[in-house]
Amino acid sequence: MKRRLLIHLGFPAITILGKILPERFSNKFEQWKIDFNNRLIKSKIVKKPKSILLLLAHCLQLEECSHRLTKDVFNCAGCGKCNIADLVKISEKFGIIAKVAAGGRLAKRLVKELRPDLILAVACERELTEGISAVYPYKVIGVTNSRPCGPCVNTLVDVKKIERVLQDVLEKTIP
């Protein structure tokens, strides 16, 4: 019930407020929504998810990279100039599905096609909050990326944080 209220009432209200306020406040509101959602989702996980989708924003890939990852994340050359190679290794280590989405519509389509028990999504605050609402009632844990080069280009994520989230979820649910 709390999650339904958050998704259908809280997210839209805070999004409207965020559009009125300067961007730095908007990002803080959106980060609060993501953190609150993550706590709710983690508290509801009682058994090991059969399928986990690691859903990655395309902006994590280096802009100059010629390898197309939206069709297959394993097309990554593993050069180490962006986080994708490390994220692919994590997906292999934990036996989860990893996909790169070039936008919200593709992300939503992937979720509907794969129907995972849990989604671990990496994107900016706005994309995460919109995505969490768009794929409800699927369970989504959001991890925000950092944007050293500005929005939507050459973003980064703390790979160790992704690994910690997966360990927490899987350790919590192992009998």
N, C-alpha and C positions, 0 to 999 in steps of 0.2 A: 504493500500500500504506500509506504514512504517513497519507494522508487517511482511508482506511477505518478504520485503528486509532484515529485521533483521533475520528472520528465515532462509532464503535461502542463504544470503550472509554474513551477520554480524556474526551469530553464528559460521559457519564453519571457517571463517577467524580468529576470536578470539580464537576458539578452537585450531587451528593450532599454533597460537602464544603462547597460554597457554601451549602447549606441549613442546615448545622450552624453555620457561622460567621456573624458579624454581616453585615448587608447591604453595608457598605462593602468588606468582604473578598470577598464573593460577587461583587460587580460587578467587582472587580479580576481575579478568576479568570475570569469570563466574558469580560472584555475581552482577557485573555491568549489565550483560546481563539479569539476572533474574529481577533485579530492573527495568530496562528499559522495559522489557516485561510486568511486572506487571502494570506499569504506563499506557502503551498502552491499556492493557486489561481493567483496571478500567475505563479509559476514554471512552471506547466503550460500557460499560454496561449502557443501558438506561431503560431497563425494568427488572423486577424481574425474575431471571432465574427460569424456571419451575423445573429443577432438578440440584442439585449440588452434585458433587462427592468429598468427602474428601479422597484423595488417599495417603496412608501412606506407607513409606518404611518399610520393615520387620525388619530392624535394630533398630527400635524404641522399639520393644519388647525385654524384658530382655532375654539375651542369655540362661539363665538357666531355663526359663519358659517352662513348659511341655504342655501348652495349644496351640493348633494349631490355628492360627488366619488367615492364608491365605484363608481358606475355609469360615470362618465366624468370623468377628471381635467380634461378641457378645459371642464368646467362652471365652473371657477374664474373668478371675476370679475376677478382680477388686481389686487386692492386693495392688495396689498403688506403686509398686516398679519401674514401668515405666510409661510413659505418656499415654499408650493405654486406660486405664479406663477413664481418663479425656477426651480424644478425643471421646470416645464412648458417654459419657454424652453430649458433645457438639453436636455430630451428632443427638442425640435424641432431644435436646433442639431446634435445628434449623430445624429439620425434613429433614435432608440430608442423603445421602447414604455414609457410611464409608466402605472402603475396605483396606486391607493390601496386598501389592504386594511384592513378593519375588524376583522381578527383572523387567527389562524393558519390556521383552516380555509379562509377565503376566499383567503388568500395561497397555500396549498397547491393549491387548486383552480385559481387563475390560472396557476400554474406548470405544472400538468398540462395545462391547455387550450392555453397558448401555447408550451410546450416550448422556451424560449429556450436559446441556447448559453451565455449568461452572465446571471447575475442580480446586480444591484447593489441591495442591500437596505438600507433605512434604518429603524432601530427602536432600542429600548432593548437593553441587553446580553442580558437574559433572552430576549426575543422573537427576537433574532438567533440565539443559540445553539440555541434550540429549532427555529427555522426552518431553519437550516443542516442540522441532523440530519434534520428531517422531509422535506426535498426531496432528500436524497442519492439519487443520484449527481450531481444538477445542480450546476454550479459557481456558488458564491455568494461575492461579496465583500460583507462587511458594514461598514456605517458607522453608528456609534452616534449617537443624537440627544442633545441636552442637554435637561434638564428644569427650567427656571427656575421653573415653576409646580407642580412635583411630577410624579409619574408619570402618564402616560396623558392629559395635558391640556396643550394649547398648547406642545408641544415644538418644538424648533428643531434645525436641522442646518446645518453649515457648508457652504453651497452651493459655495463655491470648492473644498472638499475633494472633493465629488462630481465637479466638473468636472475636477479634477486626476486622479482615479482613472480617469475615462473617457479622458482624454488619454493617460495612461500605458498603458492597455490597448490603445488603438487605435494609438498611435505605435509601441509595441513590436511590433505585429503587422503593420504595413504594410511590404511588401517594399521 
